[in-house]
């Protein structure tokens, strides 16, 4: 069976290199190269961009990114078994694929990338949310990346784009929507993967904003949002009382009812409260 890039079909690659997906690494491989190319296209024009990919596995999405014209792909893969198939892809695209056998949580890829940078990944389920939070909370803003195009469990994707008042609205929605414009661009059924997970998946595309939507100190915002949603069933005057004795006054000054619950407060309100919290 012929493929666009002349490389073997992914099922053959996995069989040849005995790349059985490991649950301990959160692996679920996408086998349809049409789908991986479609995901790559959701990231926009890649021809003038370096792309950071985390968890490439046998390289289905990697091949999609390169076929769609990515200037360079830096693929970070923890599983040493994937090095051989990724080397075959590198040989087919000379000078355009660099592979690092490492844990993405433990390396700084910046020195290997040239702006503009886009991050595109079918993230391992066990580290996806942690990586997203790291990318959304760098020491300074704007970040080194222009956009994120990431596969998550559909439930996580829905939390990223959730609106105030919904049960899925929480810390992840606020972190994402404060500094980016996120949207769900694709949904994938379990049978698209090998092995099929028990849940549906979705691809979220997040464009970095040049500046946050509303002024706030990131660390203060993170602290009050975490406190509010850790006890989301309580009124804010109760869930936030440990932060400062005069929390009701500060809530009122920020335009928030002390009797509101965390999920009722829009991002603008949380940012207003963050600004009130740093006042003397």
C-alpha positions in Angstrom: 0.0 0.0 0.0 1.6 3.3 -1.1 1.7 6.3 1.1 2.2 10.0 0.3 5.8 10.1 1.6 6.9 6.7 0.3 7.3 5.4 3.8 5.5 2.2 5.0 2.0 2.3 6.4 2.0 2.9 10.2 0.6 -0.6 11.0 3.7 -2.0 9.2 6.0 0.3 11.1 4.5 -0.7 14.4 4.8 -4.4 13.6 8.3 -4.1 12.2 9.6 -2.3 15.3 7.4 -4.2 17.8 6.0 -0.9 19.0 3.1 -2.1 21.2 1.5 0.9 22.9 2.4 1.1 26.6 -0.3 2.2 29.0 2.4 3.4 31.4 3.4 6.0 28.8 -0.1 7.0 28.0 0.3 5.8 24.5 -2.5 5.5 21.9 -1.2 5.6 18.4 -3.1 7.3 15.5 -2.7 5.0 12.4 -4.6 6.9 9.7 -2.2 9.2 7.9 -5.1 11.1 6.4 -6.1 12.0 10.0 -2.6 13.0 11.1 -2.3 15.3 8.0 -5.7 16.8 8.9 -4.5 17.5 12.4 -1.3 19.1 11.1 -3.4 21.4 8.9 -5.3 22.6 11.9 -2.1 24.3 13.1 -2.1 26.6 10.0 0.6 27.4 7.6 3.8 25.6 8.8 6.1 26.4 5.9 7.8 29.2 7.8 7.6 27.6 11.2 9.5 25.3 13.5 7.2 22.8 15.2 7.6 21.2 18.6 6.0 17.7 18.8 5.7 15.8 22.1 5.2 12.0 22.1 5.5 11.3 18.3 5.5 7.5 18.9 5.8 5.7 15.5 5.6 9.1 13.8 2.2 9.4 12.2 1.7 13.0 13.2 5.4 13.7 12.5 4.9 12.6 8.9 1.8 14.7 8.6 3.6 17.8 9.9 6.5 17.3 7.5 4.2 16.5 4.5 2.4 19.7 5.3 5.6 21.6 4.9 6.9 22.3 8.4 10.3 24.0 8.2 11.6 21.8 11.0 10.1 19.4 13.5 11.6 18.9 16.9 10.2 15.6 18.2 10.6 14.8 21.9 9.9 11.1 22.6 10.5 9.3 25.9 10.1 5.8 24.5 13.5 4.6 23.1 11.7 2.0 21.0 10.4 4.8 18.8 13.9 6.0 17.9 14.4 3.6 14.9 11.1 4.4 13.1 11.6 8.1 13.7 15.1 7.8 12.3 13.6 6.4 9.1 11.3 9.5 8.8 14.3 11.7 9.4 16.1 10.1 6.5 13.1 10.7 4.2 13.1 14.4 5.1 16.8 15.3 5.3 17.6 18.2 7.7 14.0 18.8 8.7 13.4 16.4 11.7 15.4 16.4 14.9 14.5 13.7 17.5 15.3 13.9 21.2 14.9 10.8 23.4 13.8 12.5 26.6 11.0 13.3 28.9 9.2 16.5 27.7 8.7 17.5 31.3 12.4 17.6 31.9 13.9 19.4 28.9 14.0 23.0 27.6 13.5 22.8 23.8 14.0 26.5 23.2 17.7 26.4 22.2 16.8 23.9 19.4 14.0 26.0 17.9 13.9 29.1 15.8 10.8 31.5 15.9 8.1 31.4 14.8 7.3 28.2 16.7 4.1 26.2 16.8 3.5 23.3 19.2 1.5 20.4 17.7 1.1 17.1 19.5 -1.0 14.0 20.2 -0.2 14.4 23.8 0.2 11.3 26.0 -2.9 11.2 28.2 -0.9 11.0 31.5 1.0 14.3 31.0 -1.2 16.3 28.6 -2.8 18.7 31.1 0.5 19.3 33.0 2.3 20.2 29.7 -0.6 22.5 28.7 -0.5 24.4 32.1 3.3 24.8 31.7 3.0 26.2 28.2 0.3 28.6 29.5 2.3 29.9 32.5 5.7 30.9 31.3 7.8 33.5 33.2 6.9 36.1 30.7 4.2 36.7 28.0 4.0 36.4 25.0 5.5 32.9 25.0 8.0 31.4 22.6 5.2 29.6 20.8 2.6 31.3 18.5 0.0 28.5 18.8 -0.8 25.1 20.4 -2.6 22.4 18.5 -3.1 19.6 20.9 -5.0 16.3 21.2 -6.7 15.6 24.6 -9.4 13.4 26.0 -12.6 15.1 24.9 -13.5 15.9 28.5 -10.3 17.9 29.0 -10.8 19.7 25.6 -14.3 20.7 26.8 -12.9 22.1 30.1 -10.4 24.2 28.1 -13.2 26.0 26.1 -15.9 26.0 28.9 -17.8 29.1 29.6 -18.7 30.6 33.0 -21.8 29.0 34.6 -21.1 25.6 33.2 -19.9 22.6 35.3 -16.8 22.2 33.2 -15.7 25.8 33.7 -12.7 26.0 36.0 -9.0 26.6 36.4 -8.1 25.2 33.0 -10.7 27.4 31.1 -9.5 30.5 32.9 -5.8 29.8 32.3 -6.4 29.0 28.7 -8.8 31.8 27.8 -7.0 34.5 29.7 -4.0 34.4 27.4 -5.2 32.5 24.3 -8.1 32.0 22.0 -8.9 28.3 22.3 -11.3 26.3 20.1 -12.1 22.6 19.5 -11.2 22.0 15.8 -11.6 18.2 15.6 -13.1 15.2 17.4 -11.9 11.7 17.1 -13.6 8.4 18.0 -11.8 5.7 20.0 -11.5 3.5 16.9 -9.1 6.0 15.3 -6.4 4.8 17.7 -4.4 1.7 18.4 -5.2 0.5 21.0 -8.7 2.2 21.1 -9.0 4.2 24.4 -12.2 4.0 26.3 -13.0 7.7 25.7 -13.4 10.1 22.7 -10.6 12.5 21.9 -10.6 16.1 20.6 -8.0 18.5 19.1 -7.9 22.0 20.6 -6.1 24.9 18.8 -5.0 27.8 21.0 -3.7 31.0 19.5 -1.5 33.0 21.8 -2.7 36.6 22.4 -0.1 39.3 22.3 -1.1 40.3 25.9 -3.5 38.8 28.4 -7.2 39.8 28.0 -7.2 41.6 31.3 -4.5 42.9 33.6 -3.6 40.7 36.5 -0.5 39.3 38.3 -0.3 35.6 37.0 0.7 34.2 40.4 -2.0 36.0 42.3 -4.6 35.0 39.7 -3.5 31.4 39.9 -3.7 31.4 43.7 -7.2 32.8 44.0 -8.6 30.7 41.1 -7.1 27.5 42.7 -8.6 28.4 46.1 -12.0 29.2 44.5 -12.4 26.0 42.5 -10.9 23.7 45.1 -14.1 24.3 47.0 -16.4 25.1 44.1 -19.6 24.3 45.8 -19.0 26.9 48.5 -19.7 30.6 48.2 -16.6 32.7 47.4 -16.7 34.4 50.8 -16.1 31.0 52.3 -13.8 29.4 49.8 -11.5 32.4 49.7 -11.6 33.4 53.3 -8.2 31.8 54.0 -6.6 34.3 51.6 -7.4 37.5 53.5 -9.7 38.5 56.4 -11.4 41.2 54.4 -12.2 39.0 51.4 -15.9 40.1 51.3 -14.8 43.7 50.8 -12.3 42.8 48.1 -14.9 40.7 46.3 -17.4 43.6 46.4 -14.7 46.0 45.2 -14.0 43.7 42.2 -17.7 43.7 41.3 -18.2 40.1 42.5 -21.0 39.1 44.9 -19.5 37.4 47.9 -22.3 34.8 47.7 -21.4 33.8 44.1 -19.6 30.5 43.5 -16.4 30.1 41.5 -18.1 28.9 38.3 -20.3 32.0 38.1 -17.3 34.4 37.8 -16.1 35.3 34.4 -12.4 35.7 33.7 -12.7 39.5 33.8 -14.0 39.2 37.4 -11.2 36.9 38.5 -8.6 39.4 37.1 -10.4 42.3 38.8 -10.2 40.3 42.1 -6.5 39.6 41.5 -5.8 43.3 41.2 -7.8 44.0 44.4 -5.8 41.4 46.2 -2.5 43.2 45.7 -3.7 46.5 47.0 -2.7 47.5 50.5 
